[in-house]
Amino acid sequence: MTENDVKQLIITIVKPLVANPNVVDVAIKRDTHFLNFNLAVAPEDVGRVIGKHGRVAQAIRTLIYSVRLADTSLRVRLNIMDD
């Protein structure tokens, strides 16, 4: 998979969960060990993405963390941005 494939996967998973799907945005940032995918949603949708006791966020992370990128040895990390 490529970085854009992972980005599209995150968007595909998150859009049905939120009330404002047009606000969903994923920014990619490289680190020394990780490829960070920073997920931004509308402020009223943050709770929907995190879920009760973080269960929804953990389920999304489980799917995303299982992805291995073909062109790099960096690990994937999903950050839910809460402004």
PyMOL Python script that loads the backbone (N, CA, C, O; Angstrom):
from pymol import cmd

cmd.read_pdbstr("""\
ATOM      1  N   MET A   1       0.831  -1.185   0.000  1.00  0.00           N
ATOM      2  CA  MET A   1       0.000   0.000   0.000  1.00  0.00           C
ATOM      3  C   MET A   1       0.874   1.245   0.000  1.00  0.00           C
ATOM      4  O   MET A   1       2.007   1.222   0.479  1.00  0.00           O
ATOM      5  N   THR A   2       0.348   2.302  -0.528  1.00  0.00           N
ATOM      6  CA  THR A   2       1.054   3.573  -0.525  1.00  0.00           C
ATOM      7  C   THR A   2       0.458   4.486   0.554  1.00  0.00           C
ATOM      8  O   THR A   2      -0.562   4.166   1.165  1.00  0.00           O
ATOM      9  N   GLU A   3       1.111   5.616   0.770  1.00  0.00           N
ATOM     10  CA  GLU A   3       0.631   6.585   1.758  1.00  0.00           C
ATOM     11  C   GLU A   3      -0.776   7.065   1.405  1.00  0.00           C
ATOM     12  O   GLU A   3      -1.628   7.207   2.283  1.00  0.00           O
ATOM     13  N   ASN A   4      -1.012   7.309   0.134  1.00  0.00           N
ATOM     14  CA  ASN A   4      -2.335   7.786  -0.288  1.00  0.00           C
ATOM     15  C   ASN A   4      -3.407   6.723  -0.110  1.00  0.00           C
ATOM     16  O   ASN A   4      -4.561   7.048   0.168  1.00  0.00           O
ATOM     17  N   ASP A   5      -3.039   5.457  -0.268  1.00  0.00           N
ATOM     18  CA  ASP A   5      -3.990   4.371  -0.035  1.00  0.00           C
ATOM     19  C   ASP A   5      -4.413   4.331   1.434  1.00  0.00           C
ATOM     20  O   ASP A   5      -5.591   4.153   1.744  1.00  0.00           O
ATOM     21  N   VAL A   6      -3.446   4.499   2.330  1.00  0.00           N
ATOM     22  CA  VAL A   6      -3.746   4.498   3.765  1.00  0.00           C
ATOM     23  C   VAL A   6      -4.602   5.715   4.118  1.00  0.00           C
ATOM     24  O   VAL A   6      -5.549   5.606   4.896  1.00  0.00           O
ATOM     25  N   LYS A   7      -4.269   6.859   3.551  1.00  0.00           N
ATOM     26  CA  LYS A   7      -5.051   8.080   3.780  1.00  0.00           C
ATOM     27  C   LYS A   7      -6.494   7.868   3.333  1.00  0.00           C
ATOM     28  O   LYS A   7      -7.428   8.227   4.049  1.00  0.00           O
ATOM     29  N   GLN A   8      -6.673   7.293   2.165  1.00  0.00           N
ATOM     30  CA  GLN A   8      -8.021   7.042   1.651  1.00  0.00           C
ATOM     31  C   GLN A   8      -8.751   6.015   2.515  1.00  0.00           C
ATOM     32  O   GLN A   8      -9.960   6.132   2.712  1.00  0.00           O
ATOM     33  N   LEU A   9      -8.046   5.020   3.030  1.00  0.00           N
ATOM     34  CA  LEU A   9      -8.647   4.028   3.914  1.00  0.00           C
ATOM     35  C   LEU A   9      -9.170   4.693   5.188  1.00  0.00           C
ATOM     36  O   LEU A   9     -10.281   4.398   5.628  1.00  0.00           O
ATOM     37  N   ILE A  10      -8.382   5.580   5.777  1.00  0.00           N
ATOM     38  CA  ILE A  10      -8.807   6.294   6.984  1.00  0.00           C
ATOM     39  C   ILE A  10     -10.055   7.122   6.699  1.00  0.00           C
ATOM     40  O   ILE A  10     -11.012   7.100   7.474  1.00  0.00           O
ATOM     41  N   ILE A  11     -10.044   7.847   5.594  1.00  0.00           N
ATOM     42  CA  ILE A  11     -11.198   8.680   5.236  1.00  0.00           C
ATOM     43  C   ILE A  11     -12.434   7.810   5.010  1.00  0.00           C
ATOM     44  O   ILE A  11     -13.531   8.171   5.436  1.00  0.00           O
ATOM     45  N   THR A  12     -12.265   6.682   4.351  1.00  0.00           N
ATOM     46  CA  THR A  12     -13.382   5.770   4.076  1.00  0.00           C
ATOM     47  C   THR A  12     -13.976   5.212   5.371  1.00  0.00           C
ATOM     48  O   THR A  12     -15.189   5.023   5.463  1.00  0.00           O
ATOM     49  N   ILE A  13     -13.142   4.951   6.355  1.00  0.00           N
ATOM     50  CA  ILE A  13     -13.621   4.428   7.637  1.00  0.00           C
ATOM     51  C   ILE A  13     -14.315   5.512   8.442  1.00  0.00           C
ATOM     52  O   ILE A  13     -15.348   5.249   9.059  1.00  0.00           O
ATOM     53  N   VAL A  14     -13.777   6.716   8.452  1.00  0.00           N
ATOM     54  CA  VAL A  14     -14.245   7.768   9.353  1.00  0.00           C
ATOM     55  C   VAL A  14     -15.480   8.503   8.836  1.00  0.00           C
ATOM     56  O   VAL A  14     -16.346   8.864   9.633  1.00  0.00           O
ATOM     57  N   LYS A  15     -15.586   8.731   7.543  1.00  0.00           N
ATOM     58  CA  LYS A  15     -16.693   9.533   7.003  1.00  0.00           C
ATOM     59  C   LYS A  15     -18.082   9.034   7.415  1.00  0.00           C
ATOM     60  O   LYS A  15     -18.923   9.865   7.756  1.00  0.00           O
ATOM     61  N   PRO A  16     -18.371   7.738   7.404  1.00  0.00           N
ATOM     62  CA  PRO A  16     -19.712   7.300   7.827  1.00  0.00           C
ATOM     63  C   PRO A  16     -19.978   7.487   9.329  1.00  0.00           C
ATOM     64  O   PRO A  16     -21.130   7.451   9.760  1.00  0.00           O
ATOM     65  N   LEU A  17     -18.937   7.683  10.112  1.00  0.00           N
ATOM     66  CA  LEU A  17     -19.094   7.814  11.562  1.00  0.00           C
ATOM     67  C   LEU A  17     -19.464   9.220  12.007  1.00  0.00           C
ATOM     68  O   LEU A  17     -20.039   9.391  13.082  1.00  0.00           O
ATOM     69  N   VAL A  18     -19.150  10.221  11.212  1.00  0.00           N
ATOM     70  CA  VAL A  18     -19.285  11.611  11.639  1.00  0.00           C
ATOM     71  C   VAL A  18     -20.532  12.273  11.047  1.00  0.00           C
ATOM     72  O   VAL A  18     -21.091  11.814  10.051  1.00  0.00           O
ATOM     73  N   ALA A  19     -20.949  13.371  11.696  1.00  0.00           N
ATOM     74  CA  ALA A  19     -22.103  14.124  11.215  1.00  0.00           C
ATOM     75  C   ALA A  19     -21.724  15.078  10.083  1.00  0.00           C
ATOM     76  O   ALA A  19     -22.565  15.418   9.252  1.00  0.00           O
ATOM     77  N   ASN A  20     -20.465  15.510  10.048  1.00  0.00           N
ATOM     78  CA  ASN A  20     -19.976  16.435   9.021  1.00  0.00           C
ATOM     79  C   ASN A  20     -18.864  15.769   8.212  1.00  0.00           C
ATOM     80  O   ASN A  20     -17.689  16.052   8.447  1.00  0.00           O
ATOM     81  N   PRO A  21     -19.203  14.893   7.269  1.00  0.00           N
ATOM     82  CA  PRO A  21     -18.159  14.172   6.531  1.00  0.00           C
ATOM     83  C   PRO A  21     -17.315  15.054   5.619  1.00  0.00           C
ATOM     84  O   PRO A  21     -16.204  14.669   5.254  1.00  0.00           O
ATOM     85  N   ASN A  22     -17.817  16.225   5.246  1.00  0.00           N
ATOM     86  CA  ASN A  22     -17.032  17.095   4.369  1.00  0.00           C
ATOM     87  C   ASN A  22     -15.901  17.807   5.104  1.00  0.00           C
ATOM     88  O   ASN A  22     -15.049  18.422   4.463  1.00  0.00           O
ATOM     89  N   VAL A  23     -15.873  17.740   6.430  1.00  0.00           N
ATOM     90  CA  VAL A  23     -14.827  18.384   7.228  1.00  0.00           C
ATOM     91  C   VAL A  23     -13.668  17.425   7.502  1.00  0.00           C
ATOM     92  O   VAL A  23     -12.608  17.870   7.943  1.00  0.00           O
ATOM     93  N   VAL A  24     -13.832  16.143   7.258  1.00  0.00           N
ATOM     94  CA  VAL A  24     -12.799  15.143   7.549  1.00  0.00           C
ATOM     95  C   VAL A  24     -11.558  15.420   6.698  1.00  0.00           C
ATOM     96  O   VAL A  24     -11.643  15.576   5.480  1.00  0.00           O
ATOM     97  N   ASP A  25     -10.401  15.478   7.371  1.00  0.00           N
ATOM     98  CA  ASP A  25      -9.140  15.739   6.683  1.00  0.00           C
ATOM     99  C   ASP A  25      -8.044  14.903   7.329  1.00  0.00           C
ATOM    100  O   ASP A  25      -8.013  14.730   8.548  1.00  0.00           O
ATOM    101  N   VAL A  26      -7.155  14.394   6.504  1.00  0.00           N
ATOM    102  CA  VAL A  26      -6.021  13.609   6.995  1.00  0.00           C
ATOM    103  C   VAL A  26      -4.746  14.225   6.439  1.00  0.00           C
ATOM    104  O   VAL A  26      -4.572  14.337   5.225  1.00  0.00           O
ATOM    105  N   ALA A  27      -3.855  14.624   7.347  1.00  0.00           N
ATOM    106  CA  ALA A  27      -2.557  15.177   6.959  1.00  0.00           C
ATOM    107  C   ALA A  27      -1.485  14.141   7.274  1.00  0.00           C
ATOM    108  O   ALA A  27      -1.553  13.458   8.296  1.00  0.00           O
ATOM    109  N   ILE A  28      -0.503  14.030   6.399  1.00  0.00           N
ATOM    110  CA  ILE A  28       0.565  13.050   6.561  1.00  0.00           C
ATOM    111  C   ILE A  28       1.839  13.778   6.979  1.00  0.00           C
ATOM    112  O   ILE A  28       2.228  14.777   6.374  1.00  0.00           O
ATOM    113  N   LYS A  29       2.478  13.259   8.025  1.00  0.00           N
ATOM    114  CA  LYS A  29       3.722  13.854   8.502  1.00  0.00           C
ATOM    115  C   LYS A  29       4.723  12.739   8.817  1.00  0.00           C
ATOM    116  O   LYS A  29       4.414  11.799   9.548  1.00  0.00           O
ATOM    117  N   ARG A  30       5.917  12.860   8.257  1.00  0.00           N
ATOM    118  CA  ARG A  30       6.959  11.851   8.493  1.00  0.00           C
ATOM    119  C   ARG A  30       7.758  12.179   9.745  1.00  0.00           C
ATOM    120  O   ARG A  30       7.945  13.343  10.101  1.00  0.00           O
ATOM    121  N   ASP A  31       8.215  11.143  10.391  1.00  0.00           N
ATOM    122  CA  ASP A  31       8.971  11.214  11.627  1.00  0.00           C
ATOM    123  C   ASP A  31      10.161  10.275  11.433  1.00  0.00           C
ATOM    124  O   ASP A  31      10.261   9.640  10.383  1.00  0.00           O
ATOM    125  N   THR A  32      11.053  10.165  12.393  1.00  0.00           N
ATOM    126  CA  THR A  32      12.194   9.263  12.224  1.00  0.00           C
ATOM    127  C   THR A  32      11.780   7.796  12.199  1.00  0.00           C
ATOM    128  O   THR A  32      12.380   6.997  11.480  1.00  0.00           O
ATOM    129  N   HIS A  33      10.755   7.433  12.979  1.00  0.00           N
ATOM    130  CA  HIS A  33      10.322   6.040  13.058  1.00  0.00           C
ATOM    131  C   HIS A  33       8.902   5.800  12.554  1.00  0.00           C
ATOM    132  O   HIS A  33       8.521   4.662  12.279  1.00  0.00           O
ATOM    133  N   PHE A  34       8.123   6.872  12.436  1.00  0.00           N
ATOM    134  CA  PHE A  34       6.708   6.711  12.127  1.00  0.00           C
ATOM    135  C   PHE A  34       6.286   7.562  10.941  1.00  0.00           C
ATOM    136  O   PHE A  34       6.900   8.578  10.616  1.00  0.00           O
ATOM    137  N   LEU A  35       5.232   7.114  10.321  1.00  0.00           N
ATOM    138  CA  LEU A  35       4.514   7.897   9.324  1.00  0.00           C
ATOM    139  C   LEU A  35       3.195   8.260   9.999  1.00  0.00           C
ATOM    140  O   LEU A  35       2.304   7.420  10.130  1.00  0.00           O
ATOM    141  N   ASN A  36       3.078   9.512  10.425  1.00  0.00           N
ATOM    142  CA  ASN A  36       1.928   9.972  11.198  1.00  0.00           C
ATOM    143  C   ASN A  36       0.809  10.429  10.276  1.00  0.00           C
ATOM    144  O   ASN A  36       1.017  11.236   9.371  1.00  0.00           O
ATOM    145  N   PHE A  37      -0.380   9.896  10.525  1.00  0.00           N
ATOM    146  CA  PHE A  37      -1.574  10.333   9.831  1.00  0.00           C
ATOM    147  C   PHE A  37      -2.398  11.101  10.855  1.00  0.00           C
ATOM    148  O   PHE A  37      -2.950  10.511  11.783  1.00  0.00           O
ATOM    149  N   ASN A  38      -2.479  12.421  10.684  1.00  0.00           N
ATOM    150  CA  ASN A  38      -3.196  13.284  11.614  1.00  0.00           C
ATOM    151  C   ASN A  38      -4.614  13.494  11.111  1.00  0.00           C
ATOM    152  O   ASN A  38      -4.837  14.160  10.099  1.00  0.00           O
ATOM    153  N   LEU A  39      -5.561  12.921  11.827  1.00  0.00           N
ATOM    154  CA  LEU A  39      -6.971  12.977  11.452  1.00  0.00           C
ATOM    155  C   LEU A  39      -7.629  14.171  12.117  1.00  0.00           C
ATOM    156  O   LEU A  39      -7.591  14.300  13.341  1.00  0.00           O
ATOM    157  N   ALA A  40      -8.232  15.045  11.324  1.00  0.00           N
ATOM    158  CA  ALA A  40      -8.965  16.197  11.838  1.00  0.00           C
ATOM    159  C   ALA A  40     -10.425  16.080  11.420  1.00  0.00           C
ATOM    160  O   ALA A  40     -10.740  15.853  10.252  1.00  0.00           O
ATOM    161  N   VAL A  41     -11.309  16.239  12.403  1.00  0.00           N
ATOM    162  CA  VAL A  41     -12.750  16.225  12.146  1.00  0.00           C
ATOM    163  C   VAL A  41     -13.348  17.458  12.824  1.00  0.00           C
ATOM    164  O   VAL A  41     -12.656  18.161  13.561  1.00  0.00           O
ATOM    165  N   ALA A  42     -14.621  17.716  12.577  1.00  0.00           N
ATOM    166  CA  ALA A  42     -15.307  18.828  13.230  1.00  0.00           C
ATOM    167  C   ALA A  42     -15.287  18.611  14.750  1.00  0.00           C
ATOM    168  O   ALA A  42     -15.333  17.469  15.208  1.00  0.00           O
ATOM    169  N   PRO A  43     -15.220  19.693  15.532  1.00  0.00           N
ATOM    170  CA  PRO A  43     -15.150  19.551  17.001  1.00  0.00           C
ATOM    171  C   PRO A  43     -16.280  18.708  17.601  1.00  0.00           C
ATOM    172  O   PRO A  43     -16.067  17.984  18.574  1.00  0.00           O
ATOM    173  N   GLU A  44     -17.469  18.800  17.026  1.00  0.00           N
ATOM    174  CA  GLU A  44     -18.580  18.011  17.573  1.00  0.00           C
ATOM    175  C   GLU A  44     -18.501  16.536  17.174  1.00  0.00           C
ATOM    176  O   GLU A  44     -19.250  15.716  17.706  1.00  0.00           O
ATOM    177  N   ASP A  45     -17.614  16.190  16.254  1.00  0.00           N
ATOM    178  CA  ASP A  45     -17.471  14.797  15.808  1.00  0.00           C
ATOM    179  C   ASP A  45     -16.307  14.053  16.470  1.00  0.00           C
ATOM    180  O   ASP A  45     -16.148  12.850  16.263  1.00  0.00           O
ATOM    181  N   VAL A  46     -15.508  14.743  17.250  1.00  0.00           N
ATOM    182  CA  VAL A  46     -14.350  14.092  17.871  1.00  0.00           C
ATOM    183  C   VAL A  46     -14.797  12.937  18.761  1.00  0.00           C
ATOM    184  O   VAL A  46     -14.194  11.864  18.735  1.00  0.00           O
ATOM    185  N   GLY A  47     -15.839  13.147  19.539  1.00  0.00           N
ATOM    186  CA  GLY A  47     -16.353  12.093  20.415  1.00  0.00           C
ATOM    187  C   GLY A  47     -16.864  10.886  19.653  1.00  0.00           C
ATOM    188  O   GLY A  47     -16.746   9.754  20.123  1.00  0.00           O
ATOM    189  N   ARG A  48     -17.430  11.120  18.485  1.00  0.00           N
ATOM    190  CA  ARG A  48     -17.918  10.009  17.661  1.00  0.00           C
ATOM    191  C   ARG A  48     -16.768   9.161  17.139  1.00  0.00           C
ATOM    192  O   ARG A  48     -16.881   7.938  17.051  1.00  0.00           O
ATOM    193  N   VAL A  49     -15.664   9.810  16.794  1.00  0.00           N
ATOM    194  CA  VAL A  49     -14.510   9.078  16.264  1.00  0.00           C
ATOM    195  C   VAL A  49     -13.783   8.337  17.389  1.00  0.00           C
ATOM    196  O   VAL A  49     -13.274   7.235  17.182  1.00  0.00           O
ATOM    197  N   ILE A  50     -13.736   8.939  18.570  1.00  0.00           N
ATOM    198  CA  ILE A  50     -13.059   8.290  19.696  1.00  0.00           C
ATOM    199  C   ILE A  50     -13.933   7.177  20.280  1.00  0.00           C
ATOM    200  O   ILE A  50     -13.434   6.092  20.577  1.00  0.00           O
ATOM    201  N   GLY A  51     -15.226   7.438  20.444  1.00  0.00           N
ATOM    202  CA  GLY A  51     -16.145   6.422  20.966  1.00  0.00           C
ATOM    203  C   GLY A  51     -16.071   6.298  22.472  1.00  0.00           C
ATOM    204  O   GLY A  51     -15.214   6.900  23.119  1.00  0.00           O
ATOM    205  N   LYS A  52     -16.979   5.509  23.021  1.00  0.00           N
ATOM    206  CA  LYS A  52     -16.992   5.289  24.466  1.00  0.00           C
ATOM    207  C   LYS A  52     -15.750   4.511  24.879  1.00  0.00           C
ATOM    208  O   LYS A  52     -15.442   3.450  24.334  1.00  0.00           O
ATOM    209  N   HIS A  53     -15.059   5.062  25.842  1.00  0.00           N
ATOM    210  CA  HIS A  53     -13.833   4.465  26.361  1.00  0.00           C
ATOM    211  C   HIS A  53     -12.782   4.249  25.273  1.00  0.00           C
ATOM    212  O   HIS A  53     -11.895   3.409  25.423  1.00  0.00           O
ATOM    213  N   GLY A  54     -12.878   5.002  24.184  1.00  0.00           N
ATOM    214  CA  GLY A  54     -11.892   4.924  23.113  1.00  0.00           C
ATOM    215  C   GLY A  54     -11.983   3.690  22.242  1.00  0.00           C
ATOM    216  O   GLY A  54     -11.032   3.362  21.533  1.00  0.00           O
ATOM    217  N   ARG A  55     -13.096   3.009  22.282  1.00  0.00           N
ATOM    218  CA  ARG A  55     -13.229   1.744  21.552  1.00  0.00           C
ATOM    219  C   ARG A  55     -13.237   1.927  20.037  1.00  0.00           C
ATOM    220  O   ARG A  55     -12.637   1.128  19.317  1.00  0.00           O
ATOM    221  N   VAL A  56     -13.904   2.961  19.547  1.00  0.00           N
ATOM    222  CA  VAL A  56     -13.948   3.191  18.101  1.00  0.00           C
ATOM    223  C   VAL A  56     -12.557   3.559  17.598  1.00  0.00           C
ATOM    224  O   VAL A  56     -12.099   3.036  16.583  1.00  0.00           O
ATOM    225  N   ALA A  57     -11.883   4.468  18.317  1.00  0.00           N
ATOM    226  CA  ALA A  57     -10.529   4.872  17.930  1.00  0.00           C
ATOM    227  C   ALA A  57      -9.584   3.675  17.946  1.00  0.00           C
ATOM    228  O   ALA A  57      -8.742   3.533  17.059  1.00  0.00           O
ATOM    229  N   GLN A  58      -9.721   2.827  18.940  1.00  0.00           N
ATOM    230  CA  GLN A  58      -8.857   1.648  19.024  1.00  0.00           C
ATOM    231  C   GLN A  58      -9.120   0.689  17.868  1.00  0.00           C
ATOM    232  O   GLN A  58      -8.183   0.097  17.332  1.00  0.00           O
ATOM    233  N   ALA A  59     -10.368   0.534  17.483  1.00  0.00           N
ATOM    234  CA  ALA A  59     -10.695  -0.344  16.355  1.00  0.00           C
ATOM    235  C   ALA A  59     -10.114   0.208  15.052  1.00  0.00           C
ATOM    236  O   ALA A  59      -9.579  -0.545  14.238  1.00  0.00           O
ATOM    237  N   ILE A  60     -10.223   1.519  14.858  1.00  0.00           N
ATOM    238  CA  ILE A  60      -9.652   2.142  13.657  1.00  0.00           C
ATOM    239  C   ILE A  60      -8.138   1.968  13.659  1.00  0.00           C
ATOM    240  O   ILE A  60      -7.548   1.614  12.638  1.00  0.00           O
ATOM    241  N   ARG A  61      -7.511   2.216  14.803  1.00  0.00           N
ATOM    242  CA  ARG A  61      -6.049   2.076  14.903  1.00  0.00           C
ATOM    243  C   ARG A  61      -5.612   0.639  14.644  1.00  0.00           C
ATOM    244  O   ARG A  61      -4.575   0.417  14.019  1.00  0.00           O
ATOM    245  N   THR A  62      -6.372  -0.329  15.108  1.00  0.00           N
ATOM    246  CA  THR A  62      -6.023  -1.730  14.867  1.00  0.00           C
ATOM    247  C   THR A  62      -5.953  -2.013  13.376  1.00  0.00           C
ATOM    248  O   THR A  62      -5.034  -2.687  12.912  1.00  0.00           O
ATOM    249  N   LEU A  63      -6.913  -1.505  12.628  1.00  0.00           N
ATOM    250  CA  LEU A  63      -6.903  -1.694  11.174  1.00  0.00           C
ATOM    251  C   LEU A  63      -5.729  -0.965  10.520  1.00  0.00           C
ATOM    252  O   LEU A  63      -5.037  -1.525   9.670  1.00  0.00           O
ATOM    253  N   ILE A  64      -5.515   0.271  10.918  1.00  0.00           N
ATOM    254  CA  ILE A  64      -4.479   1.092  10.296  1.00  0.00           C
ATOM    255  C   ILE A  64      -3.082   0.585  10.650  1.00  0.00           C
ATOM    256  O   ILE A  64      -2.196   0.574   9.796  1.00  0.00           O
ATOM    257  N   TYR A  65      -2.880   0.168  11.892  1.00  0.00           N
ATOM    258  CA  TYR A  65      -1.547  -0.286  12.306  1.00  0.00           C
ATOM    259  C   TYR A  65      -1.145  -1.599  11.646  1.00  0.00           C
ATOM    260  O   TYR A  65       0.038  -1.936  11.612  1.00  0.00           O
ATOM    261  N   SER A  66      -2.100  -2.334  11.130  1.00  0.00           N
ATOM    262  CA  SER A  66      -1.767  -3.596  10.466  1.00  0.00           C
ATOM    263  C   SER A  66      -1.229  -3.377   9.055  1.00  0.00           C
ATOM    264  O   SER A  66      -0.742  -4.314   8.423  1.00  0.00           O
ATOM    265  N   VAL A  67      -1.316  -2.150   8.563  1.00  0.00           N
ATOM    266  CA  VAL A  67      -0.874  -1.827   7.211  1.00  0.00           C
ATOM    267  C   VAL A  67       0.644  -1.693   7.177  1.00  0.00           C
ATOM    268  O   VAL A  67       1.242  -1.066   8.052  1.00  0.00           O
ATOM    269  N   ARG A  68       1.250  -2.278   6.174  1.00  0.00           N
ATOM    270  CA  ARG A  68       2.683  -2.113   5.937  1.00  0.00           C
ATOM    271  C   ARG A  68       2.846  -1.428   4.599  1.00  0.00           C
ATOM    272  O   ARG A  68       2.268  -1.840   3.593  1.00  0.00           O
ATOM    273  N   LEU A  69       3.636  -0.386   4.605  1.00  0.00           N
ATOM    274  CA  LEU A  69       3.861   0.369   3.376  1.00  0.00           C
ATOM    275  C   LEU A  69       4.961  -0.294   2.561  1.00  0.00           C
ATOM    276  O   LEU A  69       5.963  -0.754   3.109  1.00  0.00           O
ATOM    277  N   ALA A  70       4.768  -0.339   1.273  1.00  0.00           N
ATOM    278  CA  ALA A  70       5.686  -1.043   0.381  1.00  0.00           C
ATOM    279  C   ALA A  70       7.011  -0.316   0.209  1.00  0.00           C
ATOM    280  O   ALA A  70       8.048  -0.962   0.060  1.00  0.00           O
ATOM    281  N   ASP A  71       7.001   1.004   0.226  1.00  0.00           N
ATOM    282  CA  ASP A  71       8.200   1.767  -0.120  1.00  0.00           C
ATOM    283  C   ASP A  71       9.027   2.230   1.069  1.00  0.00           C
ATOM    284  O   ASP A  71      10.042   2.898   0.875  1.00  0.00           O
ATOM    285  N   THR A  72       8.630   1.899   2.294  1.00  0.00           N
ATOM    286  CA  THR A  72       9.362   2.382   3.457  1.00  0.00           C
ATOM    287  C   THR A  72       9.251   1.397   4.614  1.00  0.00           C
ATOM    288  O   THR A  72       8.357   0.551   4.643  1.00  0.00           O
ATOM    289  N   SER A  73      10.166   1.519   5.559  1.00  0.00           N
ATOM    290  CA  SER A  73      10.120   0.665   6.744  1.00  0.00           C
ATOM    291  C   SER A  73       9.493   1.391   7.931  1.00  0.00           C
ATOM    292  O   SER A  73       9.478   0.863   9.043  1.00  0.00           O
ATOM    293  N   LEU A  74       8.977   2.596   7.703  1.00  0.00           N
ATOM    294  CA  LEU A  74       8.339   3.357   8.768  1.00  0.00           C
ATOM    295  C   LEU A  74       7.042   2.687   9.204  1.00  0.00           C
ATOM    296  O   LEU A  74       6.327   2.093   8.396  1.00  0.00           O
ATOM    297  N   ARG A  75       6.754   2.794  10.497  1.00  0.00           N
ATOM    298  CA  ARG A  75       5.495   2.271  11.015  1.00  0.00           C
ATOM    299  C   ARG A  75       4.425   3.344  10.903  1.00  0.00           C
ATOM    300  O   ARG A  75       4.730   4.536  10.871  1.00  0.00           O
ATOM    301  N   VAL A  76       3.190   2.923  10.844  1.00  0.00           N
ATOM    302  CA  VAL A  76       2.069   3.833  10.673  1.00  0.00           C
ATOM    303  C   VAL A  76       1.502   4.190  12.049  1.00  0.00           C
ATOM    304  O   VAL A  76       1.381   3.332  12.924  1.00  0.00           O
ATOM    305  N   ARG A  77       1.156   5.475  12.228  1.00  0.00           N
ATOM    306  CA  ARG A  77       0.553   5.944  13.471  1.00  0.00           C
ATOM    307  C   ARG A  77      -0.617   6.858  13.116  1.00  0.00           C
ATOM    308  O   ARG A  77      -0.507   7.699  12.224  1.00  0.00           O
ATOM    309  N   LEU A  78      -1.737   6.688  13.819  1.00  0.00           N
ATOM    310  CA  LEU A  78      -2.919   7.525  13.615  1.00  0.00           C
ATOM    311  C   LEU A  78      -3.100   8.431  14.815  1.00  0.00           C
ATOM    312  O   LEU A  78      -3.214   7.951  15.943  1.00  0.00           O
ATOM    313  N   ASN A  79      -3.128   9.740  14.585  1.00  0.00           N
ATOM    314  CA  ASN A  79      -3.362  10.739  15.625  1.00  0.00           C
ATOM    315  C   ASN A  79      -4.689  11.419  15.360  1.00  0.00           C
ATOM    316  O   ASN A  79      -4.924  11.911  14.257  1.00  0.00           O
ATOM    317  N   ILE A  80      -5.558  11.453  16.355  1.00  0.00           N
ATOM    318  CA  ILE A  80      -6.827  12.161  16.224  1.00  0.00           C
ATOM    319  C   ILE A  80      -6.622  13.541  16.811  1.00  0.00           C
ATOM    320  O   ILE A  80      -6.394  13.688  18.012  1.00  0.00           O
ATOM    321  N   MET A  81      -6.704  14.555  15.957  1.00  0.00           N
ATOM    322  CA  MET A  81      -6.430  15.915  16.373  1.00  0.00           C
ATOM    323  C   MET A  81      -7.650  16.512  17.047  1.00  0.00           C
ATOM    324  O   MET A  81      -8.753  16.492  16.501  1.00  0.00           O
ATOM    325  N   ASP A  82      -7.437  17.045  18.244  1.00  0.00           N
ATOM    326  CA  ASP A  82      -8.501  17.669  19.021  1.00  0.00           C
ATOM    327  C   ASP A  82      -8.116  19.108  19.292  1.00  0.00           C
ATOM    328  O   ASP A  82      -7.308  19.392  20.177  1.00  0.00           O
ATOM    329  N   ASP A  83      -8.704  20.021  18.519  1.00  0.00           N
ATOM    330  CA  ASP A  83      -8.336  21.435  18.663  1.00  0.00           C
ATOM    331  C   ASP A  83      -9.129  22.125  19.732  1.00  0.00           C
ATOM    332  O   ASP A  83      -8.934  23.317  19.972  1.00  0.00           O
TER     333      ASP A  83
END
""", "prot")
cmd.dss("prot")
cmd.show_as("cartoon", "prot")
cmd.util.cbc("prot")
cmd.orient("prot")
